[in-house]
Amino acid sequence: MFLNLKQIVLPVVRQNYMKQLLKYLSLVFLLTGVVSIANAQGNYLKIQNYKVYYGWAKRFPQDWMILRQFENEDKTYFLMVNPQTLETKIDETNFYQVKPMTMQEARAFFKSTPYQKALQKAEKRSVMVQDAGIESGMPEETGISLTADLCPSHRPLDRRIFTDIIAEFKKVESPVPIALSITGIWMRQHPEDLEWLKQLQQDHEIYVTWINHSFNHRVSLKAPLKENFLLEPGTDINYEVLETEKAMLKNGMLPSVFFRFPGLVSDQQLVYRITDFGLIPIGTDAWLAKGQQPQAGSIVLIHGNGNEPVGVNDFIKLLQSKTKQIAGKQWLLYDLRESVDEEFETSN
């Protein structure tokens, strides 16, 4: 039995074609991975014209809401939020179909999304002088969202928080989600601690949601609350918000859509100033150092800046008391974005 030329050549051609196709796809995936890593860890060291900029950005299949625009080394970038998941990202502007909007137009355009519902709930709680904003999420889940504040401090980072949660959760939850409320002053004063945290994230030990906690975090021991923290007369709220975001970007950190008021102190006008930046105020229903006990779905507050050993000790005791539940995946730490998103995704 003889084979004709076509029967011999076509299988060889197909085989070579498949090899080339696989090589091409492998290269594409490799380059995509490299780009993703570069975007995730990019340090924008020459930021110019950083400004509030709202609008709709489309890149199939996802709609994004634009929050900021800036330039860095002759390229223009957007800081955007996925209004369904509350995830943020930085990307070049020319990759998207763009429609500029006012904040009011953008909120109306995305009105049915979890992101806008979270903004609205925070505004409904704006009359509270302390602890305005979202204070809990996912009430049906057994576990908490952990937030640690990094206010200005002369003391070093309390690293026990991180080493203990990694050790406790590594078998059931890795990387461990944690939200860190960070100030510009802390970043400036603690570069080694900041690099340590970023290395933990790079090593996939923790997954950090970076919360804007203002740049200066000024506080007076004498002034009443209505004139204290960000309510101090003469406070430049644009500087406090935008300079912190720029400091995050310069340090290779991705700003989230969350904001925590210093001292958890605000008034109605200040809350609306923050939501006008597209940021969701985050409070707490369990400040451990004040003896508040976490419930299912609580947003727990401790201070990781070395100034609150009582709260840290209480959290470590809480972890130790939940060892069996953690091992059985019956008590977990939740990503703050997913916790808030899930609450509003199911709401009417």
SESELO-778598 format. One line per field, with one value per residue (C-alpha): x, z, y. Coordinates in steps of 0.5 Angstrom, whole numbers. Example, Ala and Ser with C-alpha at 12.3 -4.5 7.8 and 13.67 -1.06 7.14 Angstrom:
2
X	c(25;27)
Z	c(16;14)
Y	c(-9;-2)
***
This chain:
348
X	c(0;3;2;1;5;-1;-2;5;6;-1;1;8;5;0;5;9;3;1;8;9;2;4;10;6;1;6;10;3;2;9;9;2;4;10;6;1;7;10;3;2;9;10;13;10;16;15;8;5;-2;-5;-12;-19;-22;-29;-32;-34;-28;-30;-25;-29;-32;-31;-34;-30;-31;-25;-23;-16;-12;-4;2;8;14;11;5;-2;-6;-12;-14;-20;-25;-29;-36;-38;-33;-29;-23;-18;-13;-8;-8;-6;-12;-11;-13;-20;-26;-27;-33;-31;-37;-38;-39;-46;-47;-42;-46;-52;-49;-47;-53;-55;-48;-45;-40;-45;-50;-44;-43;-50;-50;-44;-47;-53;-49;-46;-49;-45;-39;-35;-35;-39;-39;-39;-38;-39;-40;-42;-47;-48;-41;-37;-31;-29;-25;-19;-17;-10;-9;-2;-2;4;8;15;15;16;11;8;10;7;0;2;7;1;-4;0;2;-5;-8;-3;-6;-13;-12;-7;-5;-8;-13;-12;-14;-8;-10;-4;-2;3;7;8;10;15;18;18;21;24;17;14;18;17;10;11;15;10;5;10;11;4;4;-1;-6;-7;-12;-9;-14;-13;-12;-10;-3;-2;-7;-6;-9;-10;-10;-14;-19;-26;-28;-31;-25;-20;-17;-19;-24;-18;-19;-15;-15;-13;-17;-15;-8;-10;-13;-9;-2;-3;-5;1;5;2;3;11;12;9;2;-5;-10;-17;-23;-24;-22;-22;-22;-17;-20;-26;-28;-32;-38;-43;-40;-33;-36;-39;-33;-30;-35;-34;-27;-30;-28;-32;-31;-30;-31;-31;-36;-30;-25;-21;-17;-24;-27;-32;-33;-33;-39;-40;-38;-35;-30;-25;-20;-13;-7;-1;4;6;2;-4;-1;-7;-11;-6;-6;-13;-13;-8;-12;-18;-14;-12;-19;-21;-16;-20;-25;-20;-17;-24;-25;-31;-28;-24;-21;-25;-22;-25;-27;-31;-34;-37;-38;-42;-47;-49;-49;-55;-59;-64)
Z	c(0;-2;1;-3;-2;1;6;8;8;11;18;18;17;22;27;26;26;32;35;33;35;42;42;40;46;51;49;50;56;59;56;59;66;66;64;70;75;72;73;80;83;78;82;79;81;76;77;74;74;79;79;80;74;73;67;64;61;57;55;53;57;63;64;69;73;72;79;77;72;72;68;69;64;58;59;61;66;70;77;76;80;78;80;81;85;88;85;83;78;74;66;60;58;51;52;53;50;55;56;61;66;72;79;79;72;73;80;76;70;75;80;81;82;89;89;88;94;98;97;99;105;108;106;110;116;115;121;126;129;130;126;120;114;113;119;117;111;110;116;114;114;120;120;120;116;119;118;122;122;121;124;125;130;133;134;129;126;130;126;131;127;121;123;127;122;117;122;124;117;112;112;110;107;103;102;108;107;111;110;112;113;112;112;108;114;116;109;110;117;116;109;112;115;109;105;109;108;101;101;105;99;94;97;97;105;105;100;102;101;102;105;105;112;110;109;116;121;125;132;138;145;147;141;142;136;132;131;131;126;119;122;124;122;115;113;106;104;97;100;105;100;94;96;100;94;90;96;95;87;88;93;88;92;89;92;94;94;101;106;114;118;123;130;126;127;121;120;115;110;111;109;103;101;101;97;92;91;90;96;101;108;113;120;125;129;133;136;140;144;147;149;143;141;134;131;124;119;123;120;126;128;131;130;127;129;135;139;141;144;148;141;138;144;144;137;138;143;139;134;139;141;134;132;131;127;123;122;119;115;120;122;116;115;109;103;105;98;97;104;102;95;97;102;97;91;94;97;93)
Y	c(0;7;14;20;26;30;24;25;32;35;31;34;41;41;38;44;49;46;47;54;56;53;57;63;62;61;67;71;68;69;77;78;75;80;86;84;83;90;93;90;92;99;105;111;116;122;123;130;133;128;130;128;125;122;118;111;107;101;95;89;86;90;97;101;108;113;116;119;121;123;123;119;119;121;116;118;113;112;110;106;102;96;98;91;88;95;93;98;98;103;103;107;111;110;102;105;108;114;118;124;125;129;126;126;123;118;116;116;112;106;107;100;97;95;101;106;103;103;110;111;107;111;118;116;115;121;125;121;125;118;112;114;110;102;99;92;87;80;79;72;70;67;71;78;83;86;93;95;103;106;112;117;114;114;106;101;97;91;85;80;82;79;74;71;71;68;62;61;61;59;52;54;61;64;69;72;78;84;92;97;104;108;115;119;121;113;112;117;115;108;106;99;97;99;95;89;89;90;84;80;81;80;73;72;71;77;80;88;93;99;104;112;114;122;124;128;125;131;130;135;133;139;141;138;133;138;142;136;131;133;137;142;149;150;143;142;136;135;135;130;125;126;126;120;116;119;117;110;110;112;106;101;100;100;105;102;106;106;112;111;118;119;118;116;123;127;131;130;136;132;125;128;131;124;121;126;123;117;114;110;111;105;105;99;96;92;97;91;96;99;93;92;85;82;79;75;80;85;90;90;95;95;99;96;102;100;105;100;94;92;92;87;83;82;80;75;72;72;68;63;62;61;56;50;54;56;49;47;53;56;62;66;73;76;81;88;89;82;83;90;88;82;86;90;85;82;88;91)
***
